[in-house]
Amino acid sequence: MNNTCYIGIDFSLNSPAFCIITEKETMWGSLTRTDRTSESLKKSKDKPYAILDGFEQFDLFFLDKKELPDDYSQKERVKIAYFQELVEVFWNKILSHVDVTNAYVAMEGLSFMSAGNALIDISMATALIRKKIIDSIDSERFHVFSPTEIKKFAGKGNFKKDEMYDSLIASKRIPLLCDILEKNRNNWITPSLQINKPVDDLVDATWISLFLKDIVEGNFEQIETKKKKTIKKKTTKTKKIEKL
């Protein structure tokens, strides 16, 4: 699998993120849609934008947040134009970092927790990014995982954001990111267990990349098989004890 890379995408309308794992290094990108300047976001020295900007492995980029008109037709026109811009900028940024010729790409499936227009909007934008991906790589190398699959891989199917964060630290699979997350944990997770942007998205993108890598390389299946064998042995042993 020489030169193979694994791209995990945590896609959203306001703060999509990606993680690229290659044989030599791991890198991350985050697009923030905001009405603030990048300078103002990086002003707080103990917050993610300022700290992550100091590492060459992190690419933080921005789009202006557009005001939507009241008229329905105009609003829909502005939205689709924005979705196209978002997808174009985001995917081109990935292409600027890696040759996707030998790439595997994965993203989460849609969460149906979103209500009304929010679900319609994210569905529309997701279709555009998926089209971009399929136009760039063989469709056989594109994976869509359910949110529950990713959470289970991280530790448990109902994991919350802070648990995904802590589980990544504990995994120690990517030392650079794990060290940064651990060192800044007290500043980046609020008392109500909310994670500062864009760290929550970067953590999710990283888990998606790691899951993709393990799936493609067969490691995940081997681990799951060992777990099932262990459970079977324990069950058999328990039944023997009960008979005694």
Summary of the structure (lengths in Angstrom):
residues: 244
radius of gyration: 20.0
end to end distance: 51.2
largest distance: 76.4
contacts: 716
relative contact order: 0.16
helix: 56%
strand: 16%
